[in-house]
Amino acid sequence: MKHDDDAHKYYYPVEGRTDGAIADAIAIIAIILIPAGLYAAWNTVASWISAVFS
């Protein structure tokens, strides 16, 4: 099969389909990790304050 036939008209390269996929994955992870980190940090601070004043 020659590469210059009409088949290339129907070929859509994979490159470009994943544009922004890494950024989207980082954003999703951040949406999950930021509240979880804030929750853990707040619980740490609250328990420390509780221990100091108890």
N, C-alpha and C positions, 0 to 999 in steps of 0.2 A: 504494500500500500504506500502510495506516495503521500508526502506530507502537504503537497500543494493542491490536493483535490478539494472538493466542496465540503468535506466533513468538518473542516475547521470553522465553517460558518455557524455550526451548531454546538461548538465546544465552548463552554464557559469555564474559564480557569478558576481554580479553587482560591487563588490569591484574591484578596479583596472581600471575600465572604466573611472573614473573621476580623475585619477592620474594627478595632475598638473592643474586641472580645476580652482582651487582657484588662483594659481599663474598666470594662463592665464587671469583670470578676473581682477586681480590686474594690470597686464601689460596693458590690454586694457583701463582700467580706467585711468591709469597713462598716457598713450599716449594721451588721451583726456584732462585730467586735467592739465598736465604740460604746454602745449602750451596755454591753456585758462588762467592759472595762470600767465604765463609770459606776456600775452597780457594785462591782468588786471593790473599787476604791472607796466608795461611800460606806460599804459594810466594814471595811478595814478601819476607816476613820471613826465610824460610830462605835465600833467595838473598842478601839483605843480610848476614845473619850469616856466610854462607859467604864473601862478598867481604871482610868485615872481618877474619876470622881466617885468610884464605889468604895 
